[in-house]
Amino acid sequence: MNSSVNFIFRKLRPLFFSSDAETAHERMLSLVEIVSKFPGINPFLRWQFREEQPILRTKLFGKNVQNPIGLAAGFDKDGRIHPAMFALGFGFTEIGTVTPRSQSGNPKPRIFRLPEDQALINRLGFNNQGVWKMAERLVSGTKKINPDEADLIDQSGDYPANIASGILGINIGKNKDTPLQKANEDFVSALSALHPFADYFTINVSSPNTEDLRKLQQKEMLSGLLESVCSCREKLDQNHFRKTPLLVKLSPDMDEEGLGNCVRVIQQFPIQGVIATNTTMDRSQLKSSLKIEQGGLSGKPLKARSTEVIRTLFKELGKEVTIIGVGGIFNGEDAYEKIRAGAAAVQIYTALIYEGPGLVRRIKRELSQLLEQDSIKNVADAVGFDS
């Protein structure tokens, strides 16, 4: 049955691609959001797409997951369809990037497909509906939340149940009009508002589409930011008897010195993970005439560089800090390469646009076969195998 769904997707893909990329994505989000509310839809998706292999069972931040394949941030910015994404077979999903206040992002058009390169360019600019709209969705789907209720959420020991059925990460950023000197306040605000709902938070300091955001990766600015966010996280966790992992998402475009500085800062704070990497501004490998478009590049051209960054991080951090690899993963071999380089888990986005909903199941099958061929008993044993 799964093969028939993939066949249908391949036949319909020209129709999906006939409209611009952002319009097509928004139509998909709206359709899935509406349809998945009908009883039986998500169980049907699980029946169609979920196929778990014991060899892929692992732990992320002390929690059991069925597999190490995750959905990268940016696909579901406002947390509209993550239950359906879990039903497709993802072991974990990351929603966002979300900012404290809603914002429209950069002018359109702002997403471009590069099929000949198996890539996307986006310059969205953190378009999202803000933390309170996300909290409203996550709390129950019916209860209304507004900023005036923040104190109640932060002081109450009675946290609402997460409606997701797996590990849910929330990627947080700063608003475009927030001065860089006050960026800490935005990250703390987003963390405070959404703390009840996340299994982990990712601090996004590496998107190329918000002016000067990447300056937050500089040594002194990153240190100040992590001090503020870690302090806030510690207080919230103590108040609510939780342990919430914090991750930092890094750029692939830093040189060795810049990356080394980031690593040394991260080692000074209780940071549990690093995501490697965000999109790149490098266009050196592109064939498409659209390479002139501004924005972050994702997909196949990013694969080698993101794996290189993972290797560097693993040599410095080992398994003490969880590394999540993202960039150019289209099959099980791509995922395996990043895991052997040092990633405990991986995320996909661009490949899902090109390959469709059956991709997750296929990657898991291929990854399982590769592990078995190498006589590796569990995916966790392959982490850093080549380093």
Secondary structure per residue as TSV (DSSP state, phi and psi in degrees):
chain	resnum	aa	ss	phi	psi
A	1	M	-	360.0	-39.4
A	2	N	H	-60.2	-38.7
A	3	S	H	-65.1	-33.6
A	4	S	H	-68.6	-36.0
A	5	V	H	-65.3	-42.2
A	6	N	H	-63.5	-38.5
A	7	F	H	-62.2	-43.3
A	8	I	H	-62.5	-42.7
A	9	F	H	-60.9	-44.2
A	10	R	H	-62.3	-36.8
A	11	K	H	-70.7	-33.8
A	12	L	H	-88.5	-13.2
A	13	R	H	-55.7	-42.2
A	14	P	H	-57.5	-34.2
A	15	L	H	-67.8	-44.5
A	16	F	H	-60.3	-41.3
A	17	F	T	-81.2	-2.4
A	18	S	T	-74.7	-21.8
A	19	S	S	-101.8	164.8
A	20	D	-	-64.1	157.9
A	21	A	H	-61.6	-41.4
A	22	E	H	-69.6	-40.2
A	23	T	H	-61.8	-44.5
A	24	A	H	-62.4	-41.1
A	25	H	H	-66.3	-42.3
A	26	E	H	-64.5	-39.5
A	27	R	H	-63.0	-40.8
A	28	M	H	-62.7	-47.1
A	29	L	H	-58.6	-46.1
A	30	S	H	-63.6	-42.8
A	31	L	H	-63.5	-48.8
A	32	V	H	-64.9	-39.7
A	33	E	H	-60.8	-42.1
A	34	I	H	-73.3	-49.6
A	35	V	H	-65.1	-38.2
A	36	S	T	-69.6	-11.3
A	37	K	T	-79.2	-15.4
A	38	F	S	-74.2	137.8
A	39	P	T	-57.2	135.1
A	40	G	T	92.4	-12.3
A	41	I	H	-69.3	-50.4
A	42	N	H	-65.3	-40.1
A	43	P	H	-59.0	-36.8
A	44	F	H	-63.7	-43.0
A	45	L	H	-62.9	-40.9
A	46	R	H	-61.7	-40.6
A	47	W	H	-63.5	-38.0
A	48	Q	H	-74.2	-40.2
A	49	F	H	-116.8	-26.9
A	50	R	-	-77.0	127.9
A	51	E	-	-149.9	101.6
A	52	E	-	-98.7	143.6
A	53	Q	-	-113.3	129.4
A	54	P	G	-54.3	-32.2
A	55	I	G	-66.2	-18.7
A	56	L	G	-95.2	-6.4
A	57	R	-	-65.2	134.4
A	58	T	E	-153.7	-173.2
A	59	K	E	-124.3	140.1
A	60	L	E	-124.2	119.4
A	61	F	T	54.1	38.9
A	62	G	T	82.5	-0.3
A	63	K	E	-108.9	141.7
A	64	N	E	-73.5	136.6
A	65	V	E	-130.8	150.2
A	66	Q	S	-71.0	-27.3
A	67	N	-	-161.0	161.4
A	68	P	S	-94.6	22.0
A	69	I	E	-98.7	119.5
A	70	G	E	-120.0	162.9
A	71	L	E	-94.3	127.1
A	72	A	-	-74.2	155.1
A	73	A	T	-61.5	152.3
A	74	G	T	106.0	-27.5
A	75	F	S	-74.5	-41.5
A	76	D	S	-126.7	76.3
A	77	K	T	-61.6	-35.5
A	78	D	T	-107.4	11.3
A	79	G	S	67.9	39.4
A	80	R	S	-87.0	-31.0
A	81	I	S	-132.4	17.6
A	82	H	H	-62.6	-31.3
A	83	P	H	-60.8	-37.4
A	84	A	H	-68.1	-33.0
A	85	M	H	-67.5	-38.5
A	86	F	H	-62.1	-37.3
A	87	A	H	-65.1	-25.3
A	88	L	T	-73.1	-12.4
A	89	G	T	113.6	6.3
A	90	F	-	-66.3	140.2
A	91	G	S	-76.7	-28.2
A	92	F	E	-155.0	155.7
A	93	T	E	-133.4	151.7
A	94	E	E	-125.0	121.1
A	95	I	E	-101.7	164.3
A	96	G	E	106.2	-171.8
A	97	T	E	-74.6	135.4
A	98	V	E	-116.9	143.0
A	99	T	-	-115.4	161.9
A	100	P	S	-54.9	-47.1
A	101	R	S	-107.2	149.2
A	102	S	-	-63.5	150.1
A	103	Q	B	-153.7	153.6
A	104	S	-	-85.6	-17.2
A	105	G	-	84.8	-163.8
A	106	N	S	-82.0	164.2
A	107	P	-	-62.3	149.0
A	108	K	S	-87.4	156.9
A	109	P	-	-72.2	150.4
A	110	R	-	-146.0	6.8
A	111	I	E	-132.2	135.3
A	112	F	E	-134.5	130.7
A	113	R	E	-87.8	139.8
A	114	L	E	-126.0	76.7
A	115	P	G	-58.5	-37.8
A	116	E	G	-66.6	-19.6
A	117	D	G	-105.9	-1.2
A	118	Q	T	49.3	55.2
A	119	A	E	-145.1	166.6
A	120	L	E	-131.8	149.0
A	121	I	E	-118.2	129.8
A	122	N	E	-132.7	146.6
A	123	R	-	-135.5	48.0
A	124	L	-	-61.1	-45.9
A	125	G	-	81.3	42.8
A	126	F	S	55.6	44.4
A	127	N	-	-68.4	125.7
A	128	N	B	-166.7	168.9
A	129	Q	-	-94.0	4.0
A	130	G	-	90.4	163.7
A	131	V	H	-66.4	-31.6
A	132	W	H	-74.0	-33.8
A	133	K	H	-68.1	-39.4
A	134	M	H	-64.8	-43.5
A	135	A	H	-61.6	-38.5
A	136	E	H	-59.6	-42.3
A	137	R	H	-67.8	-42.1
A	138	L	H	-75.5	-28.3
A	139	V	H	-65.3	-40.4
A	140	S	T	-169.1	-15.6
A	141	G	S	93.9	-9.6
A	142	T	S	-130.5	-39.2
A	143	K	-	-65.7	134.9
A	144	K	-	-92.1	136.8
A	145	I	-	-126.2	141.6
A	146	N	-	-136.0	167.7
A	147	P	G	-57.2	-26.1
A	148	D	G	-66.4	-15.9
A	149	E	G	-92.3	3.6
A	150	A	H	-57.4	-43.6
A	151	D	H	-62.3	-35.7
A	152	L	H	-66.2	-40.7
A	153	I	H	-66.4	-44.4
A	154	D	H	-70.3	-30.6
A	155	Q	H	-95.6	-20.7
A	156	S	-	-73.3	138.4
A	157	G	S	-88.9	-0.4
A	158	D	-	-102.6	89.5
A	159	Y	-	-81.7	140.8
A	160	P	-	-69.5	149.7
A	161	A	-	-71.2	139.6
A	162	N	-	-71.4	129.6
A	163	I	-	-78.9	-7.5
A	164	A	-	-76.7	160.8
A	165	S	S	-113.3	29.2
A	166	G	S	-166.2	-168.6
A	167	I	E	-74.1	125.7
A	168	L	E	-115.3	119.8
A	169	G	E	-102.2	149.2
A	170	I	E	-123.2	124.6
A	171	N	E	-95.0	123.1
A	172	I	E	-117.0	148.7
A	173	G	-	-143.5	-175.4
A	174	K	-	-104.2	152.5
A	175	N	-	-68.4	148.9
A	176	K	T	-58.3	-39.1
A	177	D	T	-89.0	5.0
A	178	T	S	-81.9	122.9
A	179	P	-	-58.1	147.4
A	180	L	G	-57.5	-32.3
A	181	Q	G	-68.1	-18.0
A	182	K	G	-111.9	14.0
A	183	A	H	-58.6	-36.5
A	184	N	H	-52.9	-39.4
A	185	E	H	-63.5	-38.2
A	186	D	H	-67.2	-44.1
A	187	F	H	-64.6	-41.1
A	188	V	H	-65.6	-40.3
A	189	S	H	-62.4	-45.5
A	190	A	H	-65.9	-42.2
A	191	L	H	-61.2	-44.1
A	192	S	H	-64.0	-42.7
A	193	A	H	-69.0	-33.7
A	194	L	H	-108.7	3.4
A	195	H	T	-52.6	-37.0
A	196	P	T	-63.7	-19.3
A	197	F	T	-108.0	-16.4
A	198	A	-	-97.9	140.7
A	199	D	S	-81.4	-23.5
A	200	Y	E	-159.0	160.2
A	201	F	E	-118.4	142.4
A	202	T	E	-111.9	127.6
A	203	I	E	-91.0	111.6
A	204	N	E	-92.0	103.1
A	205	V	-	-116.7	17.8
A	206	S	-	-131.3	4.7
A	207	S	-	-68.6	135.5
A	208	P	T	-84.6	1.5
A	209	N	T	-103.0	0.8
A	210	T	S	-115.2	122.6
A	211	E	T	-53.9	128.5
A	212	D	T	69.7	1.6
A	213	L	G	-58.4	-39.1
A	214	R	G	-66.3	-14.5
A	215	K	G	-65.2	-20.3
A	216	L	G	-68.3	-10.4
A	217	Q	G	-82.9	-10.9
A	218	Q	S	-66.7	149.4
A	219	K	H	-49.6	-56.9
A	220	E	H	-68.6	-40.1
A	221	M	H	-69.8	-40.1
A	222	L	H	-65.5	-39.3
A	223	S	H	-62.1	-45.5
A	224	G	H	-63.7	-40.8
A	225	L	H	-64.3	-48.3
A	226	L	H	-65.9	-33.7
A	227	E	H	-61.5	-44.9
A	228	S	H	-66.3	-47.9
A	229	V	H	-69.3	-41.5
A	230	C	H	-64.9	-39.3
A	231	S	H	-63.2	-43.8
A	232	C	H	-62.9	-46.1
A	233	R	H	-59.1	-42.3
A	234	E	H	-62.4	-43.1
A	235	K	H	-65.0	-45.0
A	236	L	H	-63.3	-43.4
A	237	D	H	-64.0	-40.7
A	238	Q	H	-64.5	-40.5
A	239	N	H	-65.9	-28.6
A	240	H	H	-121.7	15.1
A	241	F	T	53.5	50.0
A	242	R	-	-129.5	168.2
A	243	K	-	-130.8	108.2
A	244	T	-	-106.8	111.5
A	245	P	-	-63.5	144.2
A	246	L	E	-115.3	133.6
A	247	L	E	-120.7	155.3
A	248	V	E	-118.9	130.0
A	249	K	E	-98.8	123.2
A	250	L	E	-106.9	157.3
A	251	S	-	-83.3	147.5
A	252	P	T	-82.6	-5.1
A	253	D	T	-96.5	3.1
A	254	M	-	-75.9	148.4
A	255	D	-	-80.9	178.6
A	256	E	H	-59.6	-39.6
A	257	E	H	-64.8	-44.9
A	258	G	H	-63.6	-42.8
A	259	L	H	-65.8	-41.4
A	260	G	H	-61.9	-40.0
A	261	N	H	-62.2	-42.0
A	262	C	H	-61.3	-43.9
A	263	V	H	-60.7	-44.9
A	264	R	H	-65.1	-36.8
A	265	V	H	-67.5	-46.3
A	266	I	H	-58.1	-37.4
A	267	Q	H	-67.2	-17.5
A	268	Q	T	-84.4	-8.5
A	269	F	T	-127.4	159.9
A	270	P	T	-77.1	69.9
A	271	I	-	-100.8	130.1
A	272	Q	-	-95.1	-15.4
A	273	G	E	-158.6	160.8
A	274	V	E	-132.4	136.3
A	275	I	E	-105.2	123.7
A	276	A	E	-127.5	106.7
A	277	T	-	-144.6	177.9
A	278	N	-	-78.3	-171.1
A	279	T	-	-74.3	164.5
A	280	T	B	-116.0	155.7
A	281	M	-	-95.3	-4.9
A	282	D	-	-69.7	132.4
A	283	R	-	-118.7	9.8
A	284	S	T	-63.6	-25.3
A	285	Q	T	-99.4	2.3
A	286	L	-	-84.1	142.8
A	287	K	-	-99.1	-33.1
A	288	S	S	-63.7	145.5
A	289	S	G	-67.9	-15.8
A	290	L	G	-77.1	0.3
A	291	K	G	-63.0	-14.1
A	292	I	G	-76.0	-15.5
A	293	E	S	-68.8	138.1
A	294	Q	-	-75.8	151.4
A	295	G	S	132.2	177.0
A	296	G	E	-83.9	134.6
A	297	L	E	-96.2	132.0
A	298	S	E	-128.4	166.6
A	299	G	E	107.5	-160.2
A	300	K	G	-52.9	-41.4
A	301	P	G	-62.5	-17.0
A	302	L	G	-89.4	-12.1
A	303	K	H	-56.8	-52.9
A	304	A	H	-64.2	-43.3
A	305	R	H	-66.8	-42.4
A	306	S	H	-64.1	-37.7
A	307	T	H	-66.1	-37.7
A	308	E	H	-62.2	-42.0
A	309	V	H	-64.8	-40.7
A	310	I	H	-58.6	-45.3
A	311	R	H	-59.3	-44.3
A	312	T	H	-62.6	-45.5
A	313	L	H	-62.1	-42.1
A	314	F	H	-66.0	-37.3
A	315	K	H	-62.5	-33.4
A	316	E	H	-87.8	-36.5
A	317	L	H	-106.2	-21.4
A	318	G	T	58.3	-142.5
A	319	K	T	-97.7	5.7
A	320	E	T	-68.3	-33.5
A	321	V	S	-118.5	125.9
A	322	T	E	-70.5	128.7
A	323	I	E	-105.4	129.4
A	324	I	E	-111.4	122.8
A	325	G	E	-95.6	135.1
A	326	V	E	-147.8	139.2
A	327	G	S	137.3	101.9
A	328	G	S	77.3	24.4
A	329	I	-	-88.4	112.2
A	330	F	-	-117.8	-10.6
A	331	N	S	-156.6	178.3
A	332	G	H	-62.8	-35.3
A	333	E	H	-64.1	-40.6
A	334	D	H	-62.2	-43.1
A	335	A	H	-64.2	-43.0
A	336	Y	H	-62.6	-39.6
A	337	E	H	-59.0	-44.2
A	338	K	H	-71.9	-35.5
A	339	I	H	-65.6	-45.9
A	340	R	H	-65.0	-26.1
A	341	A	H	-75.9	-20.9
A	342	G	T	139.2	0.2
A	343	A	-	-82.2	128.7
A	344	A	S	-78.6	-19.8
A	345	A	E	-156.6	167.1
A	346	V	E	-134.4	162.6
A	347	Q	E	-130.4	150.7
A	348	I	E	-128.4	156.9
A	349	Y	S	-151.6	-68.3
A	350	T	H	-57.6	-41.9
A	351	A	H	-61.7	-31.4
A	352	L	H	-65.0	-34.7
A	353	I	H	-64.4	-41.1
A	354	Y	H	-85.8	-33.0
A	355	E	H	-101.5	-22.2
A	356	G	-	90.5	-178.9
A	357	P	T	-67.8	-19.1
A	358	G	T	-78.8	-3.3
A	359	L	H	-62.0	-41.3
A	360	V	H	-61.2	-46.9
A	361	R	H	-61.3	-40.6
A	362	R	H	-66.7	-43.5
A	363	I	H	-60.6	-42.1
A	364	K	H	-64.4	-41.9
A	365	R	H	-61.8	-48.4
A	366	E	H	-65.5	-40.7
A	367	L	H	-64.3	-41.2
A	368	S	H	-60.2	-43.6
A	369	Q	H	-63.8	-39.8
A	370	L	H	-66.2	-40.8
A	371	L	H	-63.1	-43.5
A	372	E	H	-65.1	-39.6
A	373	Q	H	-60.8	-33.2
A	374	D	T	-93.8	9.7
A	375	S	T	57.9	35.5
A	376	I	-	-96.0	124.6
A	377	K	S	-79.5	-26.3
A	378	N	S	-148.6	146.2
A	379	V	G	-59.1	-31.4
A	380	A	G	-62.1	-29.3
A	381	D	G	-72.2	-16.0
A	382	A	G	-88.1	-11.4
A	383	V	T	-63.9	120.5
A	384	G	T	75.0	15.6
A	385	F	T	-57.9	-32.8
A	386	D	T	-92.0	-3.5
A	387	S	-	-96.2	360.0
